[in-house]
Amino acid sequence: MEAAQDLGRNLTDRRFKWVYMKELAVANKENIDMMTLQEEIIAEVTARSTHLDDIPDVRMVAISLGYTFVELDNGIMGVCFTPRSNSGSCAHYSGAGALSEKPVLELCLLMRARHPLERSVGVAAVNALSHTIMAQDPDQYRFSEKDFLDLLPFHSHGSNKVGMVGHIGPFMSFLKKRADFLVVVDDNPDLKTGIMETGPVITRDVGALKDADIVIITGSSAAVGGFDAALDAAESARFIGVVGPSAGWLPQPAFRRGVHAVAATKITDLSKARHTILEGGGTPQFIDYGRKYTLVNESGGQ
């Protein structure tokens, strides 16, 4: 670890910078128990990128109203939910204009940044590079033939309490028909705490997940925060799943933390997805320009 840090302090050449980042990623993977999910995902992607024939360049970065994307020159795009920004002015990010000039591995580091918009760029970059890695090794990343919702283990007899981190509107009808109790942890001020007319209980307290049998976490939690706290709270869950376009990162770090399935979207029509996101569209608008997929934990995240 110290050797990698010493190397990093003396970097002058971009090529050697990636050597440093890869050495650091390997060193970090030896200290997984001390890492956050974001840190472990960055280490995983950085380490596995060493097996790529080439590291793709960044073609475009955009932070739009609903989603952020990072597009690479290999024709792969990573997306992430854009967190709310309370800048108080028309300028939401002081570093605007320079992001597209940065290497993708450097953008990946932003996944652990304090600034929410930087985190969204970091997640999108990680997702783009993750899809690049998965495309080169399809045998290791086999997509399940089942839809994510079909994987949820509802029991005909016994408890079926469901906890959700992040309100996913399209899931509500399905879950209400099957869950004994449904609680949603979400800090969106537009969602008032208490019992909604649509059925679920809305709360800001992640501790409400402690009695849940099934826990569903939105992929955007990697950008807005709270993923590790949600996993710690889900102590009684027999199933934990992560879902959403923002969850396009390599699944092993989540699997090692006890997650059973990760479901995301790979963008297949870059032109239409790009235009839709830039015009303020969200998941309902660009989902048809991608392929939904689910990765199931069958190996303990190795």
One Martini backbone bead per residue (centre of mass of N, CA, C, O) as a GRO file, in nm:
protein
  302
    1MET     BB    1   0.059   0.062  -0.022
    2GLU     BB    2   0.305   0.256   0.012
    3ALA     BB    3   0.421   0.213  -0.270
    4ALA     BB    4   0.177   0.323  -0.425
    5GLN     BB    5   0.183   0.609  -0.298
    6ASP     BB    6   0.470   0.684  -0.387
    7LEU     BB    7   0.412   0.663  -0.687
    8GLY     BB    8   0.183   0.880  -0.696
    9ARG     BB    9   0.370   1.134  -0.612
   10ASN     BB   10   0.554   1.081  -0.901
   11LEU     BB   11   0.359   1.157  -1.119
   12THR     BB   12   0.379   1.245  -1.492
   13ASP     BB   13   0.243   1.003  -1.630
   14ARG     BB   14  -0.050   0.873  -1.736
   15ARG     BB   15   0.026   0.573  -1.750
   16PHE     BB   16   0.134   0.560  -1.449
   17LYS     BB   17  -0.132   0.632  -1.313
   18TRP     BB   18  -0.274   0.358  -1.372
   19VAL     BB   19  -0.078   0.187  -1.217
   20TYR     BB   20  -0.142   0.313  -0.944
   21MET     BB   21  -0.450   0.258  -0.937
   22LYS     BB   22  -0.420  -0.051  -0.953
   23GLU     BB   23  -0.247  -0.089  -0.702
   24LEU     BB   24  -0.451   0.043  -0.511
   25ALA     BB   25  -0.684  -0.152  -0.562
   26VAL     BB   26  -0.544  -0.406  -0.459
   27ALA     BB   27  -0.490  -0.296  -0.174
   28ASN     BB   28  -0.790  -0.239  -0.104
   29LYS     BB   29  -0.898  -0.539  -0.134
   30GLU     BB   30  -0.746  -0.619   0.143
   31ASN     BB   31  -0.967  -0.390   0.289
   32ILE     BB   32  -1.285  -0.442   0.274
   33ASP     BB   33  -1.395  -0.405   0.572
   34MET     BB   34  -1.310  -0.075   0.547
   35MET     BB   35  -1.509  -0.035   0.316
   36THR     BB   36  -1.703   0.099   0.103
   37LEU     BB   37  -1.889   0.039  -0.159
   38GLN     BB   38  -1.767   0.252  -0.344
   39GLU     BB   39  -1.470   0.169  -0.299
   40GLU     BB   40  -1.501  -0.126  -0.397
   41ILE     BB   41  -1.600  -0.068  -0.680
   42ILE     BB   42  -1.356   0.089  -0.775
   43ALA     BB   43  -1.151  -0.138  -0.724
   44GLU     BB   44  -1.282  -0.349  -0.908
   45VAL     BB   45  -1.278  -0.190  -1.177
   46THR     BB   46  -0.978  -0.120  -1.182
   47ALA     BB   47  -0.866  -0.409  -1.169
   48ARG     BB   48  -1.033  -0.530  -1.420
   49SER     BB   49  -0.916  -0.325  -1.636
   50THR     BB   50  -0.638  -0.478  -1.680
   51HIS     BB   51  -0.791  -0.689  -1.894
   52LEU     BB   52  -0.802  -0.488  -2.098
   53ASP     BB   53  -0.693  -0.390  -2.401
   54ASP     BB   54  -0.847  -0.109  -2.352
   55ILE     BB   55  -0.893   0.216  -2.246
   56PRO     BB   56  -1.138   0.411  -2.279
   57ASP     BB   57  -1.255   0.702  -2.388
   58VAL     BB   58  -1.398   1.009  -2.343
   59ARG     BB   59  -1.668   1.170  -2.511
   60MET     BB   60  -1.905   1.223  -2.280
   61VAL     BB   61  -2.055   1.461  -2.046
   62ALA     BB   62  -2.373   1.460  -1.853
   63ILE     BB   63  -2.585   1.687  -1.653
   64SER     BB   64  -2.903   1.632  -1.593
   65LEU     BB   65  -3.204   1.644  -1.444
   66GLY     BB   66  -3.238   1.317  -1.420
   67TYR     BB   67  -2.962   1.242  -1.575
   68THR     BB   68  -2.646   1.088  -1.600
   69PHE     BB   69  -2.364   1.074  -1.837
   70VAL     BB   70  -2.121   0.836  -1.981
   71GLU     BB   71  -1.933   0.845  -2.281
   72LEU     BB   72  -1.770   0.625  -2.489
   73ASP     BB   73  -1.560   0.535  -2.769
   74ASN     BB   74  -1.701   0.226  -2.765
   75GLY     BB   75  -2.028   0.267  -2.731
   76ILE     BB   76  -2.056   0.326  -2.415
   77MET     BB   77  -2.306   0.378  -2.154
   78GLY     BB   78  -2.342   0.556  -1.850
   79VAL     BB   79  -2.575   0.579  -1.577
   80CYS     BB   80  -2.734   0.834  -1.352
   81PHE     BB   81  -2.879   0.968  -1.113
   82THR     BB   82  -2.975   1.300  -1.036
   83PRO     BB   83  -2.926   1.482  -0.787
   84ARG     BB   84  -3.006   1.715  -0.588
   85SER     BB   85  -2.956   2.078  -0.632
   86ASN     BB   86  -2.850   2.351  -0.395
   87SER     BB   87  -2.697   2.625  -0.518
   88GLY     BB   88  -2.854   2.920  -0.566
   89SER     BB   89  -2.794   2.897  -0.879
   90CYS     BB   90  -2.708   2.843  -1.218
   91ALA     BB   91  -2.461   2.703  -1.081
   92HIS     BB   92  -2.397   2.355  -1.004
   93TYR     BB   93  -2.091   2.326  -1.136
   94SER     BB   94  -1.759   2.433  -1.130
   95GLY     BB   95  -1.635   2.188  -1.331
   96ALA     BB   96  -1.750   2.267  -1.582
   97GLY     BB   97  -1.590   2.151  -1.900
   98ALA     BB   98  -1.372   1.908  -1.784
   99LEU     BB   99  -1.476   1.610  -1.774
  100SER     BB  100  -1.427   1.506  -2.078
  101GLU     BB  101  -1.099   1.523  -2.034
  102LYS     BB  102  -1.112   1.282  -1.861
  103PRO     BB  103  -1.046   0.993  -1.751
  104VAL     BB  104  -1.237   0.730  -1.657
  105LEU     BB  105  -1.081   0.652  -1.394
  106GLU     BB  106  -1.106   0.936  -1.272
  107LEU     BB  107  -1.417   0.945  -1.268
  108CYS     BB  108  -1.463   0.703  -1.080
  109LEU     BB  109  -1.361   0.848  -0.815
  110LEU     BB  110  -1.632   1.026  -0.783
  111MET     BB  111  -1.811   0.818  -0.627
  112ARG     BB  112  -1.667   0.944  -0.340
  113ALA     BB  113  -1.773   1.212  -0.342
  114ARG     BB  114  -1.935   1.484  -0.195
  115HIS     BB  115  -2.050   1.573  -0.447
  116PRO     BB  116  -2.339   1.473  -0.597
  117LEU     BB  117  -2.262   1.523  -0.899
  118GLU     BB  118  -1.996   1.371  -0.891
  119ARG     BB  119  -2.113   1.099  -0.812
  120SER     BB  120  -2.283   1.060  -1.068
  121VAL     BB  121  -2.042   1.053  -1.257
  122GLY     BB  122  -1.897   0.816  -1.123
  123VAL     BB  123  -2.118   0.606  -1.167
  124ALA     BB  124  -2.135   0.632  -1.476
  125ALA     BB  125  -1.840   0.551  -1.524
  126VAL     BB  126  -1.851   0.277  -1.387
  127ASN     BB  127  -2.075   0.163  -1.572
  128ALA     BB  128  -1.926   0.187  -1.840
  129LEU     BB  129  -1.681   0.009  -1.756
  130SER     BB  130  -1.843  -0.239  -1.668
  131HIS     BB  131  -1.970  -0.299  -1.949
  132THR     BB  132  -1.698  -0.345  -2.080
  133ILE     BB  133  -1.614  -0.586  -1.905
  134MET     BB  134  -1.865  -0.768  -1.955
  135ALA     BB  135  -1.830  -0.786  -2.269
  136GLN     BB  136  -1.544  -0.944  -2.242
  137ASP     BB  137  -1.701  -1.140  -1.998
  138PRO     BB  138  -1.983  -1.315  -2.039
  139ASP     BB  139  -1.944  -1.579  -1.866
  140GLN     BB  140  -1.937  -1.426  -1.583
  141TYR     BB  141  -2.193  -1.239  -1.698
  142ARG     BB  142  -2.487  -1.378  -1.643
  143PHE     BB  143  -2.802  -1.346  -1.743
  144SER     BB  144  -3.103  -1.362  -1.631
  145GLU     BB  145  -3.426  -1.490  -1.724
  146LYS     BB  146  -3.530  -1.330  -1.492
  147ASP     BB  147  -3.709  -1.116  -1.338
  148PHE     BB  148  -3.668  -0.939  -1.064
  149LEU     BB  149  -3.957  -0.981  -0.936
  150ASP     BB  150  -3.942  -1.302  -0.965
  151LEU     BB  151  -3.714  -1.327  -0.726
  152LEU     BB  152  -3.905  -1.274  -0.509
  153PRO     BB  153  -3.957  -1.436  -0.183
  154PHE     BB  154  -4.262  -1.527  -0.156
  155HIS     BB  155  -4.480  -1.648   0.093
  156SER     BB  156  -4.765  -1.826   0.159
  157HIS     BB  157  -4.621  -1.869   0.439
  158GLY     BB  158  -4.568  -1.598   0.625
  159SER     BB  159  -4.349  -1.346   0.604
  160ASN     BB  160  -4.391  -1.020   0.389
  161LYS     BB  161  -4.179  -0.793   0.438
  162VAL     BB  162  -4.121  -0.468   0.285
  163GLY     BB  163  -3.824  -0.293   0.182
  164MET     BB  164  -3.748   0.044   0.058
  165VAL     BB  165  -3.488   0.222  -0.120
  166GLY     BB  166  -3.665   0.404  -0.274
  167HIS     BB  167  -3.906   0.517  -0.487
  168ILE     BB  168  -4.090   0.272  -0.693
  169GLY     BB  169  -4.364   0.306  -0.868
  170PRO     BB  170  -4.387   0.042  -1.061
  171PHE     BB  171  -4.384  -0.160  -0.794
  172MET     BB  172  -4.638  -0.115  -0.614
  173SER     BB  173  -4.858  -0.303  -0.722
  174PHE     BB  174  -4.704  -0.568  -0.685
  175LEU     BB  175  -4.639  -0.540  -0.374
  176LYS     BB  176  -4.927  -0.496  -0.253
  177LYS     BB  177  -5.026  -0.794  -0.332
  178ARG     BB  178  -4.780  -0.943  -0.140
  179ALA     BB  179  -4.751  -0.763   0.102
  180ASP     BB  180  -4.793  -0.711   0.441
  181PHE     BB  181  -4.559  -0.487   0.433
  182LEU     BB  182  -4.474  -0.134   0.339
  183VAL     BB  183  -4.155   0.030   0.324
  184VAL     BB  184  -4.019   0.366   0.263
  185VAL     BB  185  -3.696   0.496   0.206
  186ASP     BB  186  -3.706   0.860   0.183
  187ASP     BB  187  -3.576   1.207   0.117
  188ASN     BB  188  -3.807   1.313  -0.038
  189PRO     BB  189  -3.997   1.600   0.009
  190ASP     BB  190  -4.250   1.501  -0.170
  191LEU     BB  191  -4.246   1.276   0.051
  192LYS     BB  192  -4.450   1.209   0.296
  193THR     BB  193  -4.471   1.113   0.595
  194GLY     BB  194  -4.624   0.805   0.620
  195ILE     BB  195  -4.933   0.718   0.495
  196MET     BB  196  -5.018   0.639   0.192
  197GLU     BB  197  -5.269   0.602  -0.037
  198THR     BB  198  -5.103   0.361  -0.186
  199GLY     BB  199  -4.984   0.223   0.119
  200PRO     BB  200  -4.715   0.307   0.203
  201VAL     BB  201  -4.452   0.373   0.419
  202ILE     BB  202  -4.298   0.678   0.498
  203THR     BB  203  -3.942   0.728   0.553
  204ARG     BB  204  -3.610   0.832   0.690
  205ASP     BB  205  -3.565   0.556   0.842
  206VAL     BB  206  -3.350   0.289   0.801
  207GLY     BB  207  -3.443   0.117   1.055
  208ALA     BB  208  -3.713   0.005   0.914
  209LEU     BB  209  -3.556  -0.263   0.791
  210LYS     BB  210  -3.514  -0.476   1.030
  211ASP     BB  211  -3.804  -0.647   0.957
  212ALA     BB  212  -3.737  -0.721   0.677
  213ASP     BB  213  -3.753  -0.977   0.426
  214ILE     BB  214  -3.753  -0.762   0.188
  215VAL     BB  215  -3.498  -0.584  -0.003
  216ILE     BB  216  -3.502  -0.273  -0.187
  217ILE     BB  217  -3.246  -0.111  -0.384
  218THR     BB  218  -3.149   0.157  -0.529
  219GLY     BB  219  -2.895   0.253  -0.740
  220SER     BB  220  -2.892   0.562  -0.646
  221SER     BB  221  -2.759   0.518  -0.360
  222ALA     BB  222  -2.463   0.552  -0.471
  223ALA     BB  223  -2.514   0.871  -0.501
  224VAL     BB  224  -2.689   0.963  -0.233
  225GLY     BB  225  -2.671   0.738  -0.034
  226GLY     BB  226  -2.710   0.457   0.215
  227PHE     BB  227  -2.626   0.162   0.150
  228ASP     BB  228  -2.475   0.059   0.403
  229ALA     BB  229  -2.704   0.123   0.603
  230ALA     BB  230  -2.912  -0.068   0.474
  231LEU     BB  231  -2.756  -0.332   0.514
  232ASP     BB  232  -2.733  -0.311   0.823
  233ALA     BB  233  -3.052  -0.303   0.869
  234ALA     BB  234  -3.096  -0.585   0.699
  235GLU     BB  235  -3.093  -0.838   0.924
  236SER     BB  236  -3.374  -1.014   0.826
  237ALA     BB  237  -3.315  -1.069   0.537
  238ARG     BB  238  -3.366  -1.307   0.264
  239PHE     BB  239  -3.366  -1.050   0.062
  240ILE     BB  240  -3.140  -0.863  -0.162
  241GLY     BB  241  -3.196  -0.586  -0.386
  242VAL     BB  242  -3.078  -0.427  -0.687
  243VAL     BB  243  -3.221  -0.138  -0.870
  244GLY     BB  244  -3.146   0.014  -1.175
  245PRO     BB  245  -2.965   0.209  -1.393
  246SER     BB  246  -2.742   0.280  -1.160
  247ALA     BB  247  -2.665  -0.054  -1.132
  248GLY     BB  248  -2.407  -0.105  -1.355
  249TRP     BB  249  -2.216  -0.237  -1.176
  250LEU     BB  250  -2.020  -0.445  -1.048
  251PRO     BB  251  -2.149  -0.704  -0.832
  252GLN     BB  252  -1.944  -0.821  -0.621
  253PRO     BB  253  -1.955  -0.618  -0.382
  254ALA     BB  254  -2.256  -0.674  -0.320
  255PHE     BB  255  -2.238  -0.980  -0.284
  256ARG     BB  256  -2.036  -0.965  -0.038
  257ARG     BB  257  -2.289  -0.810   0.124
  258GLY     BB  258  -2.560  -1.003   0.051
  259VAL     BB  259  -2.651  -0.974  -0.229
  260HIS     BB  260  -2.865  -1.143  -0.469
  261ALA     BB  261  -2.939  -0.891  -0.674
  262VAL     BB  262  -2.870  -0.720  -0.995
  263ALA     BB  263  -3.048  -0.454  -1.161
  264ALA     BB  264  -3.033  -0.321  -1.496
  265THR     BB  265  -2.906  -0.105  -1.769
  266LYS     BB  266  -2.826  -0.126  -2.115
  267ILE     BB  267  -2.728   0.076  -2.351
  268THR     BB  268  -2.813   0.059  -2.715
  269ASP     BB  269  -2.921   0.365  -2.788
  270LEU     BB  270  -2.738   0.639  -2.775
  271SER     BB  271  -2.879   0.865  -2.930
  272LYS     BB  272  -3.161   0.851  -2.791
  273ALA     BB  273  -3.065   0.862  -2.500
  274ARG     BB  274  -2.914   1.128  -2.513
  275HIS     BB  275  -3.149   1.311  -2.600
  276THR     BB  276  -3.342   1.241  -2.368
  277ILE     BB  277  -3.162   1.329  -2.129
  278LEU     BB  278  -3.100   1.623  -2.230
  279GLU     BB  279  -3.431   1.677  -2.219
  280GLY     BB  280  -3.509   1.545  -1.916
  281GLY     BB  281  -3.518   1.252  -1.907
  282GLY     BB  282  -3.606   0.933  -1.790
  283THR     BB  283  -3.674   0.613  -1.750
  284PRO     BB  284  -3.946   0.613  -1.919
  285GLN     BB  285  -3.793   0.733  -2.181
  286PHE     BB  286  -3.506   0.540  -2.203
  287ILE     BB  287  -3.567   0.229  -2.161
  288ASP     BB  288  -3.606   0.152  -2.477
  289TYR     BB  289  -3.270   0.211  -2.513
  290GLY     BB  290  -3.250  -0.068  -2.355
  291ARG     BB  291  -3.127  -0.342  -2.146
  292LYS     BB  292  -3.246  -0.551  -1.932
  293TYR     BB  293  -3.088  -0.683  -1.627
  294THR     BB  294  -2.977  -0.982  -1.434
  295LEU     BB  295  -2.779  -1.050  -1.145
  296VAL     BB  296  -2.684  -1.347  -0.975
  297ASN     BB  297  -2.596  -1.483  -0.671
  298GLU     BB  298  -2.370  -1.786  -0.698
  299SER     BB  299  -2.053  -1.710  -0.556
  300GLY     BB  300  -2.012  -1.471  -0.336
  301GLY     BB  301  -1.848  -1.250  -0.527
  302GLN     BB  302  -1.586  -1.375  -0.696
   0.00000   0.00000   0.00000
